[in-house]
Amino acid sequence: MSSYQGVIVSDPWLQSQFTQVELRTLKSKFISVRTQHGRVTRDDLPPVFAGMKAFSEMFSEDEIKTFLGESNSDMGEEIDFEAFLRLYLDLQGRAVEKSGGLRSSFLKATTTTFHHAINESEKASYVAHINNYLAEDKFLKDFLPIDPATDALFDLAKDGVLLCKLINVAVPGTIDERAINTKKVLNPWERNENHTLCLNSAKAIGCTVVNIGTQDLVEARPHLVLGLISQIIKIQLLADLNLKKTPQLVELVDDSQEVEELLSLAPEKVLLKWMNFHLKKAGYQKQVTNFSTDLKDGEAYAHLLNALAPEHSTHSTLDAKDPTERANKVLEMAEKLDCKRYLTPKDIVEGSPNLNLAFVAQIFHHRNGLTDSKTTTFAEMMTDDAETSREERCFRFWMNSLGATTYVNNVFEDVRNGYVMLEIVDKIFPGTVNWKQANKPPIKMPFKQVENCNQVIQIGRNLNFSLVNVAGNDIVAGNKKLIIAFLWQLMRFSMLQLLKNLRTHSQGKEITDADILNWANNKVKKAGRTSQMESFKDKSLSSGIFFLELLSAVEPRVVNWGLVTKGETDEDKKLNATYIISVARKLGCSIFLLPEDVIEVNQKMMLTLTASIMYWSLQQQEAASEDGEISDEIFVEGRENETRLSGETSDLTLDSESSKTEE
């Protein structure tokens, strides 16, 4: 189908310089210029390139115009897409030169020709991890162990099975393995399904995949495959570095205020805090601030292992004068704890950040040296109800999937300064944020945080969000119900806008919740099925049958009905719910819900799931239509549903007074 076809460039070298996501983004900009001017010339490009954040930080529009005019080419001569790409690469190269050969901010977020080299030591470590954790997998055991000295890892990754299985190792149950295509030989459609499932599931566990497309994985581009594997393994290794999984971590802090700070820390920061906690107790005078240069001499490792495993303590490790010799002894000592994995003495001496982080995480898992003395003291701080916890997870991963600069580790803590909210709003609605009035972290003065949050609230009001009697200080105060309600409206509005943008012939009508419900019911009915949903909180949805029929209606071959249960018992409902989520992601839907959301019929998540399926389906129709015209089917009988849904929709927005009262 057309949605799976990558952007193809006739010049193989030029094709290799970009990921599919980058090509699609640049192609979209190229087409936009051509639509506006009827053709594309060099004269049209200065404002286009200057409008890209990467180049706007480096060059003025006049400078870009000068660069583009340096060749003998006529600035008014029409250029094609490949010429556009070459000009982009040329400007990118100038940006690197201007930054003194260092990667500029935009190069940190892209994966082009300037940093394609792969780290062989990291590759060997990841291969060892895969060989260890997937050795008994029924499908992969015939292909394992992988030889790290060859390209066997990348060959095996081309079908997508390996990456899907690795995601399930990192976060068990993320993918219903019944949805993975595991034949010995896959056709292009099946291969793309696996990679689509992989990328959408990777987003759902917290990976950043904004620069990776399915075609990149089909081609098994080494730097992209290793980058994704690195993220997945990191998520697995750091999974317990939080107070919910390891409440003993409260031993690292002295009071409730510090516990709140601990809650907001990224897992790797918690790991550093844990390491420094033990080093201080061991009398080590230095502070470890990173997993690279601060660990090169091996001294911190020696003190840490001596403190955690005194039964294996030896002065010879600390007495070693040569860093390589000390690193060797550190790994010998770690091996006694069964955690000599991921790195070599050379990796320690060279300060490999990824491998050092993995090694420290292994030490934590095998011997964290913490006690239960304080866990009950702060237990009340960890009493989020299950639904709030799931919603926090959903919005956290959704926010991170947008590719904002700030990575969200804990929604309720990280949004309080308002800045990350502004970033998210700007990603969804470019140009709405007044960055001149924004206060960039770290923000020590509370009124500066309130200023940011007030701007967030004002933007929400401009978008007609339900925000009665809500102010910026409600976000600063960490009011969970209000934060969740605001983020829900932001996500919902974003989805409705995406749907509206697809429907160029909808006669200007806004897409409503009633339209989405009506579209879904019509799709299922036209497919000859009998299921219908009364609303997004219809308890019959818990069986999963309706969504499986809807998925089958938009793409008949995507559901294997031999795997579907009647959805009558709790166990059968869960089987259907996990299958629905994986099938939807396999199709191409970007969703962040959990099986429990389907089983319990969380109406917010039911709407997002339905809207995501609808968005995918309409994309296919638009791509298949030569003139982009789509039938007006979603509006047929749609208005009669609005009255019934009006009360339901209000439940999904923000009731500030009741929220504050409950808080």
JOVENZI-V692841 format. One record per residue. PHI is phi in whole degrees, 0 to 359 (none if undefined). OMEGA is omega in whole degrees, -180 to 180 (none if undefined). Layout:
phi->PHI omega->OMEGA
phi->PHI omega->OMEGA
This chain:
phi->none omega->-174
phi->298 omega->-177
phi->293 omega->-178
phi->264 omega->-179
phi->281 omega->179
phi->281 omega->174
phi->282 omega->-175
phi->259 omega->177
phi->245 omega->-174
phi->294 omega->180
phi->276 omega->-177
phi->303 omega->-180
phi->296 omega->-179
phi->296 omega->178
phi->301 omega->-175
phi->287 omega->-177
phi->277 omega->-176
phi->227 omega->169
phi->279 omega->179
phi->296 omega->178
phi->296 omega->179
phi->296 omega->180
phi->297 omega->180
phi->294 omega->179
phi->297 omega->-179
phi->291 omega->178
phi->297 omega->179
phi->297 omega->178
phi->294 omega->180
phi->298 omega->-179
phi->295 omega->179
phi->299 omega->178
phi->294 omega->-178
phi->296 omega->179
phi->295 omega->-177
phi->286 omega->-174
phi->251 omega->-179
phi->87 omega->176
phi->199 omega->-180
phi->239 omega->176
phi->236 omega->177
phi->299 omega->-180
phi->297 omega->-179
phi->279 omega->-166
phi->275 omega->-178
phi->310 omega->179
phi->293 omega->179
phi->293 omega->-179
phi->292 omega->-180
phi->294 omega->179
phi->280 omega->177
phi->279 omega->-174
phi->307 omega->-179
phi->301 omega->-177
phi->278 omega->-178
phi->296 omega->178
phi->282 omega->-173
phi->250 omega->-172
phi->226 omega->170
phi->275 omega->179
phi->297 omega->179
phi->294 omega->178
phi->296 omega->179
phi->297 omega->179
phi->298 omega->178
phi->296 omega->179
phi->301 omega->-177
phi->293 omega->-179
phi->266 omega->-176
phi->288 omega->179
phi->279 omega->-179
phi->279 omega->-176
phi->291 omega->176
phi->287 omega->-178
phi->298 omega->-179
phi->266 omega->-178
phi->284 omega->-179
phi->293 omega->178
phi->238 omega->178
phi->262 omega->-175
phi->296 omega->-179
phi->294 omega->177
phi->295 omega->177
phi->300 omega->179
phi->295 omega->-180
phi->294 omega->177
phi->295 omega->178
phi->298 omega->180
phi->297 omega->179
phi->298 omega->179
phi->293 omega->178
phi->296 omega->177
phi->298 omega->178
phi->296 omega->179
phi->295 omega->178
phi->295 omega->179
phi->299 omega->-178
phi->294 omega->-180
phi->274 omega->177
phi->76 omega->179
phi->88 omega->179
phi->274 omega->179
phi->288 omega->177
phi->282 omega->-174
phi->301 omega->-177
phi->285 omega->179
phi->289 omega->176
phi->291 omega->-175
phi->256 omega->179
phi->239 omega->-177
phi->223 omega->-177
phi->259 omega->-167
phi->301 omega->-173
phi->282 omega->179
phi->215 omega->180
phi->271 omega->-177
phi->296 omega->178
phi->253 omega->180
phi->270 omega->-176
phi->296 omega->180
phi->293 omega->177
phi->295 omega->179
phi->303 omega->-180
phi->297 omega->180
phi->292 omega->180
phi->292 omega->177
phi->298 omega->179
phi->299 omega->178
phi->298 omega->-180
phi->297 omega->180
phi->301 omega->-177
phi->283 omega->-172
phi->276 omega->-177
phi->246 omega->-176
phi->301 omega->-176
phi->262 omega->-180
phi->297 omega->-174
phi->300 omega->-178
phi->273 omega->-172
phi->278 omega->-175
phi->299 omega->178
phi->286 omega->-177
phi->252 omega->-178
phi->251 omega->3
phi->282 omega->177
phi->277 omega->176
phi->273 omega->-177
phi->293 omega->-179
phi->279 omega->-179
phi->245 omega->176
phi->264 omega->-177
phi->301 omega->179
phi->301 omega->-177
phi->288 omega->177
phi->296 omega->-179
phi->289 omega->-178
phi->286 omega->-173
phi->297 omega->-179
phi->272 omega->176
phi->85 omega->-177
phi->295 omega->-178
phi->304 omega->-177
phi->294 omega->177
phi->297 omega->180
phi->295 omega->-180
phi->293 omega->176
phi->298 omega->180
phi->290 omega->174
phi->290 omega->-178
phi->293 omega->179
phi->227 omega->-175
phi->308 omega->176
phi->87 omega->-180
phi->298 omega->-179
phi->247 omega->171
phi->284 omega->-173
phi->295 omega->174
phi->293 omega->-178
phi->271 omega->-180
phi->279 omega->175
phi->280 omega->-173
phi->239 omega->174
phi->292 omega->180
phi->298 omega->179
phi->235 omega->-178
phi->257 omega->173
phi->278 omega->-177
phi->304 omega->180
phi->298 omega->-178
phi->294 omega->179
phi->295 omega->179
phi->295 omega->176
phi->301 omega->180
phi->299 omega->-178
phi->289 omega->176
phi->295 omega->176
phi->300 omega->180
phi->299 omega->-176
phi->294 omega->179
phi->291 omega->177
phi->285 omega->177
phi->298 omega->176
phi->299 omega->-176
phi->289 omega->176
phi->254 omega->174
phi->110 omega->177
phi->284 omega->174
phi->261 omega->-176
phi->233 omega->-175
phi->295 omega->-178
phi->250 omega->-179
phi->237 omega->176
phi->243 omega->-179
phi->299 omega->-179
phi->296 omega->177
phi->298 omega->-180
phi->281 omega->176
phi->300 omega->178
phi->280 omega->-180
phi->52 omega->178
phi->295 omega->-168
phi->308 omega->-176
phi->294 omega->179
phi->283 omega->178
phi->298 omega->180
phi->295 omega->179
phi->298 omega->179
phi->291 omega->178
phi->300 omega->179
phi->301 omega->180
phi->296 omega->-178
phi->296 omega->180
phi->295 omega->179
phi->299 omega->178
phi->299 omega->178
phi->296 omega->-175
phi->290 omega->-177
phi->258 omega->-174
phi->300 omega->-176
phi->266 omega->-176
phi->274 omega->176
phi->207 omega->-174
phi->289 omega->179
phi->288 omega->-179
phi->280 omega->-178
phi->229 omega->-178
phi->298 omega->179
phi->298 omega->179
phi->296 omega->177
phi->297 omega->177
phi->297 omega->-179
phi->283 omega->-175
phi->235 omega->-175
phi->250 omega->-177
phi->215 omega->-175
phi->295 omega->179
phi->296 omega->179
phi->291 omega->177
phi->296 omega->178
phi->299 omega->178
phi->295 omega->179
phi->297 omega->179
phi->299 omega->-175
phi->271 omega->-177
phi->285 omega->172
phi->294 omega->-178
phi->307 omega->-180
phi->293 omega->176
phi->289 omega->176
phi->297 omega->179
phi->297 omega->177
phi->296 omega->179
phi->297 omega->177
phi->298 omega->-179
phi->298 omega->-179
phi->293 omega->176
phi->301 omega->-180
phi->286 omega->179
phi->295 omega->179
phi->296 omega->178
phi->296 omega->-179
phi->277 omega->178
phi->87 omega->178
phi->283 omega->-170
phi->278 omega->-175
phi->273 omega->176
phi->254 omega->177
phi->273 omega->-176
phi->251 omega->-179
phi->206 omega->179
phi->260 omega->-177
phi->233 omega->-173
phi->298 omega->-178
phi->289 omega->-178
phi->247 omega->-174
phi->300 omega->-176
phi->279 omega->176
phi->79 omega->-176
phi->294 omega->-180
phi->298 omega->178
phi->299 omega->-178
phi->299 omega->179
phi->294 omega->-179
phi->297 omega->-178
phi->291 omega->176
phi->296 omega->-180
phi->287 omega->-176
phi->278 omega->-177
phi->229 omega->-178
phi->300 omega->179
phi->293 omega->178
phi->252 omega->-175
phi->297 omega->177
phi->211 omega->-179
phi->289 omega->-177
phi->298 omega->179
phi->294 omega->180
phi->287 omega->-177
phi->284 omega->-179
phi->299 omega->-177
phi->273 omega->-177
phi->275 omega->-179
phi->304 omega->-180
phi->294 omega->178
phi->297 omega->179
phi->294 omega->178
phi->298 omega->177
phi->301 omega->-178
phi->292 omega->176
phi->300 omega->-179
phi->291 omega->176
phi->296 omega->179
phi->291 omega->179
phi->296 omega->-180
phi->297 omega->178
phi->291 omega->175
phi->263 omega->180
phi->64 omega->178
phi->228 omega->173
phi->274 omega->-177
phi->207 omega->173
phi->84 omega->-177
phi->213 omega->179
phi->246 omega->175
phi->306 omega->180
phi->297 omega->180
phi->296 omega->177
phi->295 omega->-177
phi->297 omega->-180
phi->276 omega->176
phi->71 omega->179
phi->292 omega->-174
phi->296 omega->-178
phi->294 omega->-177
phi->285 omega->176
phi->296 omega->178
phi->300 omega->180
phi->298 omega->-179
phi->293 omega->179
phi->297 omega->178
phi->298 omega->177
phi->297 omega->178
phi->300 omega->179
phi->302 omega->-178
phi->295 omega->-176
phi->273 omega->-178
phi->200 omega->-177
phi->275 omega->174
phi->66 omega->-178
phi->258 omega->-179
phi->242 omega->180
phi->264 omega->-171
phi->300 omega->-176
phi->252 omega->-169
phi->299 omega->-178
phi->287 omega->-178
phi->300 omega->-176
phi->250 omega->-176
phi->300 omega->-177
phi->295 omega->-180
phi->284 omega->-175
phi->249 omega->-172
phi->259 omega->175
phi->301 omega->175
phi->290 omega->-172
phi->301 omega->-178
phi->293 omega->178
phi->298 omega->180
phi->296 omega->179
phi->293 omega->-179
phi->292 omega->176
phi->301 omega->179
phi->297 omega->-179
phi->302 omega->-177
phi->290 omega->178
phi->298 omega->-178
phi->290 omega->176
phi->298 omega->180
phi->299 omega->-180
phi->292 omega->-180
phi->292 omega->-178
phi->284 omega->176
phi->81 omega->177
phi->291 omega->-178
phi->296 omega->-178
phi->275 omega->179
phi->273 omega->-177
phi->270 omega->179
phi->258 omega->178
phi->214 omega->-174
phi->305 omega->-173
phi->295 omega->178
phi->271 omega->-171
phi->287 omega->-178
phi->275 omega->-171
phi->294 omega->178
phi->276 omega->175
phi->82 omega->-172
phi->290 omega->-179
phi->295 omega->176
phi->296 omega->178
phi->296 omega->178
phi->298 omega->-179
phi->295 omega->178
phi->300 omega->-179
phi->293 omega->177
phi->293 omega->-176
phi->277 omega->-178
phi->233 omega->-177
phi->306 omega->177
phi->93 omega->-178
phi->276 omega->-178
phi->269 omega->173
phi->269 omega->-174
phi->292 omega->178
phi->292 omega->180
phi->259 omega->-179
phi->270 omega->178
phi->256 omega->-175
phi->273 omega->178
phi->298 omega->-1
phi->285 omega->-178
phi->247 omega->-176
phi->274 omega->-177
phi->270 omega->-177
phi->306 omega->-176
phi->293 omega->175
phi->290 omega->176
phi->295 omega->179
phi->297 omega->178
phi->302 omega->178
phi->300 omega->-176
phi->292 omega->176
phi->297 omega->178
phi->294 omega->177
phi->301 omega->-180
phi->297 omega->-179
phi->296 omega->177
phi->298 omega->177
phi->300 omega->178
phi->295 omega->179
phi->297 omega->179
phi->268 omega->178
phi->67 omega->174
phi->290 omega->176
phi->278 omega->-174
phi->223 omega->-178
phi->293 omega->177
phi->58 omega->178
phi->251 omega->179
phi->231 omega->-178
phi->301 omega->-178
phi->291 omega->174
phi->293 omega->177
phi->287 omega->179
phi->301 omega->-180
phi->285 omega->178
phi->78 omega->178
phi->294 omega->-171
phi->298 omega->-177
phi->296 omega->-180
phi->289 omega->179
phi->296 omega->179
phi->299 omega->-179
phi->295 omega->179
phi->294 omega->-180
phi->297 omega->178
phi->298 omega->180
phi->296 omega->179
phi->295 omega->179
phi->295 omega->-179
phi->297 omega->180
phi->298 omega->179
phi->299 omega->-180
phi->294 omega->-180
phi->296 omega->178
phi->293 omega->178
phi->300 omega->180
phi->294 omega->180
phi->297 omega->-179
phi->296 omega->178
phi->289 omega->-173
phi->267 omega->-177
phi->291 omega->-179
phi->243 omega->-180
phi->271 omega->176
phi->61 omega->175
phi->76 omega->-179
phi->285 omega->176
phi->286 omega->174
phi->281 omega->-180
phi->242 omega->175
phi->301 omega->180
phi->296 omega->178
phi->296 omega->-179
phi->294 omega->179
phi->298 omega->-179
phi->296 omega->178
phi->300 omega->-178
phi->298 omega->-180
phi->297 omega->179
phi->295 omega->179
phi->300 omega->-179
phi->295 omega->-179
phi->296 omega->-179
phi->293 omega->179
phi->278 omega->178
phi->85 omega->179
phi->265 omega->-175
phi->255 omega->-178
phi->294 omega->173
phi->215 omega->176
phi->246 omega->-179
phi->285 omega->-179
phi->197 omega->180
phi->280 omega->173
phi->240 omega->177
phi->294 omega->-175
phi->298 omega->179
phi->293 omega->179
phi->294 omega->-177
phi->297 omega->179
phi->289 omega->-180
phi->87 omega->-175
phi->299 omega->-177
phi->301 omega->-177
phi->291 omega->176
phi->292 omega->177
phi->291 omega->178
phi->293 omega->178
phi->298 omega->178
phi->293 omega->-180
phi->290 omega->-179
phi->278 omega->176
phi->208 omega->-171
phi->306 omega->-173
phi->271 omega->-173
phi->278 omega->-179
phi->256 omega->173
phi->266 omega->-174
phi->293 omega->176
phi->291 omega->-179
phi->261 omega->-175
phi->272 omega->177
phi->264 omega->177
phi->284 omega->178
phi->69 omega->-177
phi->265 omega->179
phi->269 omega->179
phi->300 omega->-180
phi->295 omega->180
phi->294 omega->177
phi->299 omega->-179
phi->293 omega->178
phi->300 omega->179
phi->294 omega->-177
phi->296 omega->179
phi->294 omega->180
phi->292 omega->179
phi->304 omega->-176
phi->298 omega->-179
phi->291 omega->179
phi->295 omega->179
phi->297 omega->178
phi->292 omega->178
phi->297 omega->179
phi->290 omega->-180
phi->133 omega->-179
phi->275 omega->178
phi->264 omega->-176
phi->228 omega->-173
phi->231 omega->-179
phi->276 omega->178
phi->244 omega->179
phi->306 omega->-180
phi->300 omega->179
phi->294 omega->177
phi->286 omega->-177
phi->299 omega->-179
phi->271 omega->-179
phi->53 omega->173
phi->287 omega->-169
phi->296 omega->177
phi->298 omega->-178
phi->290 omega->177
phi->295 omega->177
phi->292 omega->-179
phi->296 omega->179
phi->297 omega->-179
phi->297 omega->-179
phi->296 omega->179
phi->294 omega->178
phi->294 omega->179
phi->298 omega->-179
phi->299 omega->179
phi->298 omega->-177
phi->298 omega->-179
phi->292 omega->175
phi->299 omega->180
phi->296 omega->180
phi->296 omega->-179
phi->293 omega->-180
phi->292 omega->-177
phi->279 omega->-177
phi->268 omega->-177
phi->298 omega->-179
phi->259 omega->178
phi->77 omega->-176
phi->277 omega->180
phi->241 omega->179
phi->297 omega->-175
phi->269 omega->-169
phi->298 omega->-174
phi->286 omega->180
phi->265 omega->179
phi->294 omega->180
phi->61 omega->-175
phi->292 omega->-173
phi->291 omega->-179
phi->289 omega->179
phi->277 omega->-172
phi->295 omega->180
phi->298 omega->-179
phi->295 omega->-176
phi->271 omega->-173
phi->300 omega->178
phi->293 omega->-180
phi->295 omega->-179
phi->299 omega->-180
phi->296 omega->177
phi->295 omega->-175
phi->270 omega->180
phi->258 omega->-167
phi->243 omega->175
phi->260 omega->-170
phi->295 omega->-175
phi->293 omega->-180
phi->293 omega->180
phi->296 omega->-178
phi->295 omega->-180
phi->296 omega->-180
phi->295 omega->179
phi->298 omega->none
